């Protein structure tokens, strides 16, 4: 009987292994044929704006490269959680992708307690597409002309100098908190409901300093309405060549990337992820891409899926520390 049981067990294992092999083979065939129908790209913001610009451009280029329409589905709301949840629960067949942002995957999870997605487990990273640095800018009411002068003034008047952000818990806000941590200063945060009113507050003298994206602040700086003191990028921007990076201005470590990337549901077949990664690399290398994005202060980026996964992990840990130290909460 023992021999019979052994034989049946061996046969069962063989059948099981055969089924797994057959399933894997079928999945490989499906991935090799992919795509055979339109693909949906979820964008977690309404039409217009930097994220939508990036998403629609890559949707257009991927449509041509893949031979199937890539249709943008704007799903704004709940601080980008609605879009993330929809992407996490979608079929992992390569026909649903999502434009992910740094705020969505690495900041929001530390601030919201009722999320129905796991940023580290529910997605397969494909690659970073683009990034927009932040800028620290001041108005004429604050008589400083450099980042070091701002730091000195803030240390001399702790809690007195104000800075605006585009909202509580946003990347703008946490960039300001990171600046405070790195510079050893105490600025008073004044959150606004979006970038437009935040910059209006700066222009009107309601706040002294603004921390916002290059896209938003570059026109105001070039018009001479406010002074740009430092960029949060590793390199200067062609849009503001006269504005130094934070490192050049004497503040090491203030490198904040408001990145945009593409993710897919976690179990999406590896060959699909690899095909997408190859096509995105070709698009990123096109001079047209750099030209189109430069108009909006957006830098072209390109990473492998593995590099993108590492960026998500590193930023997730980084912002967890900043949020804990600053005691940031969303009501």
C-alpha positions as CSV (number, residue, x, y, z in Angstrom):
1,X,0.0,0.0,0.0
2,X,2.8,2.3,0.8
3,X,4.2,1.8,-2.7
4,X,0.8,2.5,-4.2
5,X,0.4,5.7,-2.2
6,X,3.8,6.8,-3.2
7,X,3.0,6.2,-6.9
8,X,-0.2,8.1,-6.7
9,X,1.6,10.9,-4.8
10,X,4.3,11.1,-7.5
11,X,1.6,11.0,-10.2
12,X,-0.3,13.8,-8.4
13,X,2.8,15.9,-8.2
14,X,3.6,15.2,-11.8
15,X,0.1,16.2,-12.9
16,X,0.3,19.3,-10.7
17,X,3.7,20.3,-12.2
18,X,2.3,19.7,-15.6
19,X,-0.6,21.9,-14.9
20,X,1.7,24.7,-13.7
21,X,3.9,24.3,-16.8
22,X,0.8,24.4,-19.0
23,X,-0.5,27.5,-17.3
24,X,2.8,29.2,-17.5
25,X,3.1,28.3,-21.2
26,X,-0.4,29.7,-21.9
27,X,0.5,32.9,-20.0
28,X,3.6,33.2,-22.1
29,X,1.7,32.8,-25.3
30,X,-0.8,35.4,-24.2
31,X,1.9,37.8,-23.2
32,X,3.6,37.2,-26.6
33,X,0.4,38.1,-28.4
34,X,-0.2,41.1,-26.2
35,X,-1.7,43.6,-27.0
36,X,-4.7,42.5,-29.0
37,X,-7.2,45.1,-27.8
38,X,-7.2,48.6,-26.4
39,X,-5.3,49.4,-23.2
40,X,-6.6,51.7,-20.5
41,X,-4.2,54.1,-18.7
42,X,-5.7,55.5,-15.5
43,X,-4.7,59.0,-14.6
44,X,-5.4,60.1,-11.0
45,X,-6.1,63.7,-11.9
46,X,-8.6,65.6,-14.0
47,X,-7.7,66.6,-17.6
48,X,-5.1,69.4,-17.7
49,X,-2.1,69.8,-15.5
50,X,1.3,68.2,-15.4
51,X,0.2,64.6,-14.6
52,X,-2.4,64.6,-17.4
53,X,0.1,66.1,-19.8
54,X,2.5,63.2,-19.1
55,X,-0.1,60.6,-19.2
56,X,-1.7,61.7,-22.5
57,X,1.6,62.1,-24.2
58,X,2.8,58.6,-23.3
59,X,-0.7,57.2,-24.1
60,X,-0.4,58.7,-27.6
61,X,3.2,57.4,-28.2
62,X,2.5,53.9,-26.8
63,X,-0.6,53.6,-29.0
64,X,1.6,54.0,-32.0
65,X,4.3,51.7,-30.7
66,X,2.0,48.9,-29.6
67,X,-0.5,49.1,-32.5
68,X,-3.5,49.4,-30.1
69,X,-5.2,52.4,-28.7
70,X,-4.1,53.4,-25.2
71,X,-7.1,55.3,-23.7
72,X,-6.7,57.7,-20.9
73,X,-9.2,57.3,-18.1
74,X,-9.1,60.3,-15.7
75,X,-10.1,59.1,-12.2
76,X,-9.5,62.0,-9.8
77,X,-10.5,62.1,-6.2
78,X,-9.6,61.1,-2.6
79,X,-6.1,62.4,-3.0
80,X,-5.4,60.0,-5.9
81,X,-6.7,56.9,-3.9
82,X,-9.6,56.3,-6.2
83,X,-7.3,55.8,-9.2
84,X,-4.9,53.6,-7.2
85,X,-7.6,51.3,-5.9
86,X,-9.0,50.9,-9.4
87,X,-5.6,50.0,-10.8
88,X,-4.8,47.6,-7.9
89,X,-8.1,45.7,-8.4
90,X,-8.0,45.6,-12.2
91,X,-7.3,42.3,-14.1
92,X,-3.6,41.7,-14.3
93,X,-3.7,41.0,-18.0
94,X,-1.7,44.0,-19.3
95,X,-4.8,45.9,-20.4
96,X,-5.0,48.2,-17.4
97,X,-2.1,50.5,-16.5
98,X,-1.9,53.5,-14.2
99,X,0.0,56.7,-14.0
100,X,1.4,56.7,-10.5
101,X,2.8,59.7,-8.7
102,X,5.2,60.1,-5.8
103,X,2.4,61.5,-3.6
104,X,0.1,58.6,-4.4
105,X,2.4,55.7,-3.6
106,X,4.9,57.1,-1.1
107,X,3.1,59.9,0.9
108,X,-0.6,59.2,0.9
109,X,-0.2,55.7,2.6
110,X,1.3,57.4,5.6
111,X,-1.5,59.9,6.0
112,X,-4.7,57.9,5.1
113,X,-5.9,55.1,7.3
114,X,-8.6,53.7,5.1
115,X,-6.8,52.9,1.9
116,X,-7.8,49.8,0.0
117,X,-4.6,49.2,-1.7
118,X,-1.0,48.5,-0.7
119,X,1.5,50.7,-2.6
120,X,4.3,48.1,-2.1
121,X,2.5,44.9,-2.9
122,X,-0.4,45.7,-5.3
123,X,1.5,47.1,-8.2
124,X,4.2,46.0,-10.7
125,X,6.4,49.0,-11.4
126,X,7.1,49.6,-15.1
127,X,9.2,52.8,-15.1
128,X,9.5,56.4,-14.2
129,X,8.5,58.7,-17.1
130,X,9.1,62.2,-15.9
131,X,9.7,64.5,-12.9
132,X,9.1,68.1,-11.9
133,X,11.3,69.6,-9.2
134,X,10.0,72.1,-6.6
135,X,11.2,75.6,-6.2
136,X,11.6,77.7,-3.0
137,X,10.6,81.3,-3.8
138,X,10.1,84.5,-1.8
139,X,8.3,87.8,-2.4
140,X,9.6,91.3,-1.9
141,X,8.3,91.6,1.6
142,X,11.0,89.2,2.7
143,X,14.3,90.9,2.2
144,X,16.4,87.9,1.3
145,X,18.2,87.2,-1.9
146,X,19.6,83.7,-1.3
147,X,18.7,80.4,0.4
148,X,21.3,81.0,3.0
149,X,19.9,84.4,3.8
150,X,16.4,82.8,4.1
151,X,17.8,80.2,6.5
152,X,19.5,82.9,8.6
153,X,16.3,85.0,8.8
154,X,14.3,82.0,9.7
155,X,16.7,81.1,12.5
156,X,16.6,84.6,13.8
157,X,12.8,84.7,13.8
158,X,11.6,81.1,14.6
159,X,8.0,80.5,13.8
160,X,7.5,84.0,12.3
161,X,8.3,83.4,8.6
162,X,5.4,81.7,6.8
163,X,5.5,79.4,3.8
164,X,2.6,78.3,1.6
165,X,2.0,74.9,0.1
166,X,-0.6,73.5,-2.4
167,X,-2.3,71.6,0.4
168,X,-1.8,69.7,3.7
169,X,0.0,66.4,3.1
170,X,1.0,67.2,-0.5
171,X,4.5,66.9,-1.9
172,X,4.7,70.7,-1.7
173,X,4.0,70.6,2.0
174,X,6.4,67.8,2.8
175,X,9.1,69.4,0.7
176,X,8.7,72.4,3.0
177,X,9.0,70.2,6.1
178,X,12.0,68.5,4.6
179,X,13.6,71.9,4.1
180,X,12.9,72.8,7.7
181,X,14.5,69.5,8.9
182,X,17.6,69.9,6.8
183,X,18.1,73.6,7.5
184,X,17.2,73.5,11.2
185,X,14.6,76.2,10.8
186,X,11.1,76.7,12.0
187,X,8.8,78.1,9.3
188,X,5.0,78.4,9.8
189,X,3.1,76.3,7.2
190,X,0.1,77.9,5.6
191,X,-1.7,75.3,3.5
192,X,-3.9,76.3,0.5
193,X,-6.4,74.4,-1.6
194,X,-4.1,74.0,-4.6
195,X,-1.2,75.7,-6.2
196,X,-3.0,78.7,-7.7
197,X,-4.3,80.1,-4.4
198,X,-1.0,79.3,-2.8
199,X,0.9,81.4,-5.3
200,X,-1.7,84.2,-5.1
201,X,-1.0,84.3,-1.4
202,X,2.7,84.7,-2.1
203,X,2.1,87.4,-4.6
204,X,-0.3,89.2,-2.3
205,X,2.0,89.1,0.7
206,X,-0.1,86.8,2.8
207,X,2.8,84.4,3.0
208,X,6.6,85.0,2.8
209,X,7.8,81.9,1.1
210,X,6.3,79.4,-1.3
211,X,7.3,75.8,-2.0
212,X,5.7,74.6,-5.3
213,X,6.6,73.1,-8.6
214,X,8.8,74.5,-11.3
215,X,5.8,74.5,-13.6
216,X,3.8,76.8,-11.3
217,X,6.6,79.1,-10.1
218,X,8.8,79.6,-13.2
219,X,6.4,82.1,-14.9
220,X,6.3,84.2,-11.8
221,X,10.0,84.1,-11.3
222,X,10.8,85.0,-14.9
223,X,8.3,87.9,-14.7
224,X,10.2,89.2,-11.7
225,X,7.1,89.0,-9.4
226,X,8.9,86.7,-6.9
227,X,12.5,85.5,-6.4
228,X,13.6,81.9,-6.9
229,X,16.1,80.9,-4.3
230,X,16.7,77.2,-5.0
231,X,15.5,74.1,-6.9
232,X,15.0,70.8,-5.3
233,X,16.6,69.0,-8.3
234,X,20.1,67.7,-8.8
235,X,20.7,69.9,-11.8
236,X,19.6,73.4,-12.8
237,X,16.6,73.8,-15.1
238,X,16.8,75.4,-18.5
239,X,13.6,77.3,-17.6
240,X,15.4,79.0,-14.7
241,X,19.1,78.8,-15.4
242,X,19.9,81.5,-12.9
243,X,18.3,79.7,-10.0
244,X,20.8,77.3,-8.2
245,X,20.0,73.9,-6.9
246,X,19.7,73.6,-3.2
247,X,23.1,71.9,-3.0
248,X,24.7,74.7,-5.0
249,X,23.0,77.1,-2.5
250,X,24.6,75.4,0.4
251,X,21.8,72.9,1.5
252,X,22.8,69.3,0.9
253,X,20.1,66.6,0.7
254,X,17.2,68.8,-0.4
255,X,16.5,66.7,-3.6
256,X,12.8,66.2,-4.1
257,X,11.4,64.6,-7.3
258,X,7.8,64.9,-8.0
259,X,7.9,61.9,-10.3
260,X,5.3,60.3,-12.6
261,X,5.6,56.6,-13.5
262,X,3.6,53.8,-14.9
263,X,2.5,50.8,-12.8
264,X,0.4,47.8,-13.6
265,X,-1.5,45.4,-11.3
266,X,0.9,43.2,-9.4
267,X,0.4,39.9,-11.2
268,X,0.8,41.3,-14.7
269,X,3.0,38.9,-16.8
270,X,6.6,39.8,-16.8
271,X,6.9,39.8,-20.6
272,X,4.2,42.5,-20.8
273,X,6.2,44.6,-18.2
274,X,9.4,44.1,-20.2
275,X,7.7,45.1,-23.5
276,X,6.3,48.2,-22.0
277,X,9.7,49.1,-20.4
278,X,11.4,48.8,-23.8
279,X,8.8,50.9,-25.6
280,X,8.9,53.6,-22.9
281,X,12.7,53.7,-23.2
282,X,12.5,54.4,-26.9
283,X,9.9,57.1,-26.3
284,X,12.0,58.7,-23.6
285,X,15.0,58.9,-25.9
286,X,13.1,60.8,-28.6
287,X,14.0,64.5,-28.9
288,X,10.2,65.2,-29.3
289,X,9.6,64.0,-25.8
290,X,12.2,66.3,-24.3
291,X,10.9,69.2,-26.3
292,X,7.2,68.6,-25.4
293,X,7.9,68.3,-21.7
294,X,10.4,71.2,-21.5
295,X,7.7,73.6,-22.4
296,X,6.0,72.7,-19.1
297,X,9.1,72.5,-16.9
298,X,8.9,68.7,-16.9
299,X,12.1,66.6,-17.1
300,X,12.1,63.3,-19.0
301,X,13.1,60.3,-16.9
302,X,13.5,56.7,-17.8
303,X,14.2,53.8,-15.4
304,X,14.0,50.0,-15.5
305,X,11.2,48.3,-13.5
306,X,13.7,47.3,-10.9
307,X,15.0,50.9,-10.5
308,X,11.5,52.2,-10.2
309,X,10.7,49.7,-7.5
310,X,13.8,50.9,-5.6
311,X,12.7,54.5,-6.0
312,X,9.2,53.7,-4.6
313,X,10.8,51.9,-1.6
314,X,13.3,54.6,-0.8
315,X,10.7,57.5,-1.1
316,X,8.2,55.5,1.0
317,X,10.7,55.3,3.8
318,X,11.9,58.8,3.4
319,X,8.5,60.5,3.6
320,X,7.5,58.2,6.5
321,X,10.3,59.8,8.5
322,X,9.5,63.4,7.4
323,X,5.7,62.9,8.2
324,X,6.4,61.4,11.6
325,X,8.9,64.1,12.6
326,X,6.6,66.9,11.4
327,X,3.5,65.3,12.9
328,X,1.6,65.8,9.7
329,X,-2.0,64.7,9.7
330,X,-5.0,64.9,7.4
331,X,-8.4,65.5,9.0
